[in-house]
Amino acid sequence: MTVKFAADVIETFDTAKTLGTLNFLEALPSMKWEDYLEEGTGEEKRRETDEVDYVDVKLYSSAVNGDITVTVPPEARVAQMTAEKNYNEEVTLVAPTARFWSNAENINNRRIITSGVKLRAKDVVLVGKPEPKKEG
């Protein structure tokens, strides 16, 4: 299996035309993993750590007429939003980027090709809500 990314990252696009209105669904943190040697056997294993690697934010897109996922860094404020408190609130992306990808694999002697777009942003913020003031 080979996953290939386009060489160029699209940094400027019309998010309103491309994605339409965006509504928050949920934020799902993805944790970092570490390799370790198991005591006694010396077998190498992997385990999840307590450190967040990135956050996948599920949004409803009116242009797509369905769900999309945008990946943000762990320090993004959207990580504090919850489905219980912020479900279906209108949001906007801060500094969004897009990258096309494709994946090819052979299954039962047939070549299967899938492709898509990976969306990233620096943050996802609520529309019409004032920015929280920084202390100091």
C-alpha positions in Angstrom: 0.0 0.0 0.0 1.3 3.4 -0.9 -0.1 6.8 0.2 1.1 9.7 -1.9 0.5 13.3 -1.2 0.5 16.1 -3.8 3.7 18.1 -3.7 1.9 21.4 -3.3 -0.2 22.4 -0.3 -3.1 24.7 -1.3 -3.0 27.6 1.2 -5.4 30.0 -0.5 -8.9 29.0 -1.4 -12.4 30.3 -1.0 -13.6 28.4 2.0 -17.1 29.9 1.8 -17.6 28.6 -1.8 -15.7 25.4 -1.3 -17.1 24.3 2.1 -20.2 26.6 2.6 -21.4 27.1 6.1 -19.6 25.0 8.7 -21.2 23.7 11.9 -19.3 22.1 14.8 -20.0 18.5 15.5 -17.2 17.2 17.7 -13.4 17.4 18.5 -11.5 14.1 18.7 -8.0 14.3 20.1 -5.5 11.8 18.7 -2.8 10.7 21.1 0.9 10.2 20.5 2.3 6.6 20.6 5.6 5.4 21.9 7.7 2.2 21.5 8.8 0.4 24.6 10.4 -2.9 25.6 8.2 -5.1 27.8 9.8 -6.1 31.0 10.6 -9.7 31.4 10.3 -10.7 27.7 12.1 -7.8 26.1 9.5 -7.8 23.4 9.1 -4.4 21.6 5.6 -3.0 21.8 3.6 0.2 21.3 1.4 2.1 23.7 -0.6 5.3 23.6 0.7 8.2 25.7 -1.1 10.9 27.5 0.2 13.6 25.1 -2.2 14.8 22.3 -0.6 14.7 18.9 -3.4 16.5 17.0 -7.1 17.1 17.1 -9.5 16.0 14.4 -12.5 18.3 14.3 -15.7 16.9 12.7 -17.8 19.6 11.0 -20.9 19.7 8.9 -20.4 21.4 5.6 -23.4 22.8 3.7 -21.5 22.7 0.4 -20.5 19.1 0.8 -23.9 18.3 2.4 -22.2 16.1 4.9 -19.4 15.8 7.4 -15.8 16.8 6.9 -12.8 16.4 9.1 -10.3 19.2 9.7 -7.0 18.5 11.6 -5.7 21.1 14.0 -2.7 21.2 16.3 -3.2 20.2 20.0 -2.9 23.8 21.2 -5.9 25.0 19.2 -8.7 26.5 21.2 -11.2 24.2 19.4 -9.9 21.3 21.5 -11.8 22.8 24.5 -15.1 22.8 22.6 -17.5 19.9 23.3 -20.3 18.3 21.4 -22.6 18.8 24.4 -21.9 22.5 24.7 -21.1 23.6 21.1 -23.0 21.1 18.9 -24.2 22.6 15.6 -22.8 26.1 16.3 -21.5 27.9 13.2 -17.7 28.0 13.0 -14.9 29.2 10.7 -11.4 27.9 9.9 -8.3 29.9 10.8 -5.6 29.7 8.1 -7.0 26.6 6.4 -4.8 24.5 4.0 -5.7 21.5 1.7 -3.6 18.7 0.3 -4.7 16.1 -2.2 -3.8 12.5 -1.5 -4.2 9.1 -3.3 -3.7 5.5 -2.2 -3.2 2.5 -4.4 -3.3 -1.1 -3.2 -3.8 -4.6 -4.7 -6.8 -6.6 -3.4 -7.6 -10.0 -4.9 -5.4 -9.1 -8.0 -7.3 -5.9 -8.5 -5.7 -2.5 -8.2 -7.9 -0.3 -5.9 -7.2 3.5 -6.0 -8.7 5.9 -3.5 -8.1 9.6 -3.2 -9.2 12.6 -1.2 -8.4 15.9 0.3 -6.8 16.4 3.7 -7.9 19.7 5.4 -5.8 21.3 8.1 -6.2 24.6 10.0 -4.5 26.5 12.8 -7.8 26.6 14.7 -11.6 26.4 14.3 -13.4 29.3 16.0 -17.1 30.1 16.7 -18.6 32.7 14.3 -19.7 35.9 15.9 -18.2 35.2 19.3 -15.6 37.7 20.7 -12.1 36.4 21.1 -11.2 35.6 24.8 -8.9 38.2 26.2 -5.4 37.1 27.0 -4.3 37.9 30.6 -1.0 39.6 31.2 
